Amino acid sequence: MNKKLMVLFTIAMIIMIASGCGSGGGSGRYTIPPEIPTPGTGGTGGGGTGGTGETDPDSLVASGWEDFRYGAYSSAINKFNQMLTISNITDTQKTDAYNGLGWALTKSSGIESGYSAFTQAASTNNESRVGLASALMQRGQLAGFKQAIQVLEQVGLQNTAFVFQSTHPIGISNAEAHAMLAFCYFWRNEPGDDDRARSQINVARAEDSSNDSSVAQIYKSLKDLGLTGI
């Protein structure tokens, strides 16, 4: 496999991680049931915003994530969007809504569809930062990899001892997040980036030594692309 194809293959693996087909934090492989209404609210009618009739932001975000957990992504999208229409929503609640919306859109339609929502939440939310980095990486452009590094470093991942833990079942493990950063460092190729990439992928492999996981695929790609010492 030539270098270009190897890079494209690795980016495809990263898209699979973000879309819920990786090995950590939940598989994302659901049988999607019908939309799940908030109890007693009459389902999905009512003005195109999910029709839940719910006006409490905390209840809506909890209900949206419950739908997400069962693979009812359309219903989750409706509830997160409805949450954003509430006039007295706090900044924290707005961030929670955009984060949920980004991941529900990602699972429903692909990582690029969550880009805008992730951007709205990434200033303070680590799950959205990882989602935003994934969206930037899938574009396959050097500028995107550079920005993804900045975002992943905001999470804290540049410290190999840092453990990324998601609050919600977004499907990205700590090992996968470190492997993503390793690939970004390698592709940026600035002074010291090989060492950074090596440290990141080695810590990822120490945690996930499977031969058929997404971490293993990124590890193999880096090795085939010429990263030594791994």
C-alpha positions in Angstrom: 0.0 0.0 0.0 1.5 3.4 -1.0 1.8 6.3 1.4 -1.3 8.1 0.1 -3.5 5.1 0.4 -2.1 4.3 3.8 -3.0 7.8 5.0 -6.5 7.6 3.5 -6.9 4.2 5.1 -5.9 5.6 8.5 -8.3 8.5 8.2 -11.0 6.1 7.3 -10.2 4.2 10.6 -10.5 7.5 12.5 -13.9 8.2 10.9 -14.9 4.7 12.0 -13.8 5.4 15.6 -15.8 8.6 15.8 -18.8 7.0 14.1 -18.9 4.3 16.8 -17.3 1.4 15.1 -14.1 1.5 17.1 -13.2 -0.8 19.9 -13.6 1.3 23.0 -16.4 3.0 25.0 -19.3 1.3 23.2 -19.6 -0.2 19.8 -22.2 2.1 18.3 -23.7 -0.9 16.6 -27.4 -0.6 17.4 -30.7 -1.7 16.0 -32.4 1.7 15.7 -35.8 1.6 17.2 -38.6 4.1 16.5 -38.2 7.5 18.0 -38.5 7.5 21.8 -40.8 10.2 23.2 -40.6 11.7 26.6 -43.1 9.7 28.6 -46.7 11.0 28.3 -45.9 13.7 25.7 -47.3 12.2 22.6 -44.3 11.2 20.5 -42.7 13.2 17.7 -45.5 15.6 16.6 -45.8 19.2 17.6 -44.1 21.7 15.4 -41.1 19.8 14.1 -38.9 20.0 17.3 -39.6 16.5 18.5 -43.0 17.3 20.0 -41.9 16.2 23.5 -43.7 19.1 25.3 -40.7 19.0 27.7 -39.4 22.4 28.8 -36.8 21.4 31.4 -33.3 21.5 29.9 -31.9 18.9 32.2 -34.7 16.5 31.5 -34.3 17.0 27.8 -30.6 16.4 27.7 -31.0 13.3 29.9 -33.8 12.0 27.6 -31.7 12.8 24.5 -28.8 10.8 25.8 -31.1 7.9 26.7 -32.4 7.9 23.1 -28.8 8.1 21.9 -27.9 5.1 24.1 -30.6 3.0 22.3 -29.6 4.2 18.9 -32.7 6.5 18.4 -30.5 9.2 16.9 -33.3 11.1 15.2 -35.2 11.4 18.4 -32.0 12.5 20.3 -31.3 15.1 17.6 -34.9 16.5 18.1 -34.5 16.7 21.8 -31.1 18.4 21.8 -32.4 20.9 19.2 -35.5 21.5 21.3 -33.3 22.2 24.3 -31.5 24.9 22.3 -34.8 26.7 21.7 -35.4 27.3 25.5 -34.8 31.0 26.2 -33.5 30.7 29.7 -31.0 28.0 29.1 -27.6 28.4 30.9 -24.2 28.3 29.1 -23.5 24.9 30.6 -26.8 23.5 29.4 -26.2 25.0 26.0 -22.8 23.3 25.8 -24.4 20.0 26.9 -27.0 20.4 24.1 -24.5 21.1 21.4 -22.3 18.2 22.6 -25.2 15.8 22.4 -26.3 17.2 19.1 -22.9 16.8 17.6 -22.6 13.1 18.6 -26.2 12.3 17.6 -25.6 13.9 14.2 -22.3 12.0 13.9 -23.9 8.6 14.6 -26.8 9.5 12.3 -25.1 11.0 9.3 -21.3 10.9 9.8 -18.6 12.9 11.6 -18.7 16.0 9.2 -22.4 16.5 10.1 -21.5 17.1 13.7 -18.7 19.7 13.0 -20.8 22.8 13.6 -22.3 21.5 16.9 -18.9 20.3 18.1 -17.4 23.8 17.4 -20.1 25.4 19.6 -19.2 23.1 22.5 -15.5 22.5 22.1 -14.4 25.5 24.2 -15.1 23.7 27.4 -16.3 20.1 26.6 -13.7 17.3 26.1 -16.1 15.0 24.3 -16.8 17.7 21.7 -13.1 18.5 21.4 -12.5 14.9 20.4 -15.4 15.0 18.0 -14.2 18.2 16.5 -10.7 16.8 16.1 -12.1 13.7 14.3 -14.1 16.0 11.9 -10.9 18.0 11.2 -8.8 14.9 10.6 -11.3 13.3 8.2 -10.8 16.2 5.8 -7.3 14.9 5.2 -5.7 18.4 5.0 -2.5 19.5 6.9 -4.3 22.5 8.3 -6.9 20.2 9.7 -4.4 18.0 11.4 -2.7 21.0 12.9 -5.9 22.3 14.3 -6.9 18.8 15.5 -3.6 18.8 17.5 -4.5 22.0 19.2 -7.9 20.7 20.1 -6.7 17.3 21.4 -4.0 19.1 23.4 -6.8 21.2 25.0 -8.3 17.9 26.2 -4.9 17.2 27.9 -3.8 14.3 25.7 -0.4 15.7 25.0 0.4 14.3 28.5 0.7 10.6 27.9 -0.4 10.0 31.5 -3.7 11.8 30.9 -6.7 9.5 30.7 -9.6 10.6 28.5 -12.9 9.5 30.0 -16.2 10.2 28.3 -19.3 10.9 30.3 -21.5 9.6 27.5 -21.4 6.5 25.3 -19.7 8.2 22.4 -17.6 5.2 21.5 -14.0 6.6 21.8 -11.6 5.1 24.3 -8.6 6.7 25.9 -6.3 4.5 23.8 -8.1 5.6 20.6 -7.8 9.3 21.5 -4.0 9.0 22.1 -3.7 7.1 18.8 -5.5 9.8 17.0 -3.1 12.4 18.4 -0.1 10.2 17.5 -1.3 10.2 13.8 -1.8 14.0 13.9 1.7 14.6 15.2 3.3 12.3 12.7 1.5 13.9 9.8 2.3 17.5 11.0 6.0 16.5 10.9 7.4 19.5 12.7 10.6 19.2 14.8 10.0 16.7 17.7 6.8 15.4 16.2 8.2 11.9 15.6 9.0 11.7 19.2 5.6 12.9 20.2 3.9 10.5 17.8 6.0 7.6 19.1 5.1 8.4 22.8 1.4 8.7 22.0 1.1 5.5 20.0 3.2 3.5 22.4 0.9 4.5 25.3 -2.1 3.7 23.2 -0.7 0.3 22.4 0.2 -0.3 26.0 -3.5 0.1 26.9 -4.9 -1.6 23.8 -2.7 -4.4 22.5 -5.3 -6.1 20.4 -4.3 -7.0 16.9 -7.6 -6.1 15.2 -8.6 -2.9 17.0 -8.6 0.6 15.5 -5.6 1.4 17.7 -3.8 -1.5 16.1 -4.6 -0.2 12.6 -3.3 3.2 13.4 -0.2 1.7 14.9 0.4 -0.4 11.8 -0.1 2.6 9.5 2.4 4.7 11.4 4.9 1.8 11.3 4.4 1.3 7.6 4.7 5.0 7.0 8.1 5.0 8.6 7.7 5.9 12.2 10.5 4.0 14.1 10.8 2.9 17.7 7.3 1.5 18.0 
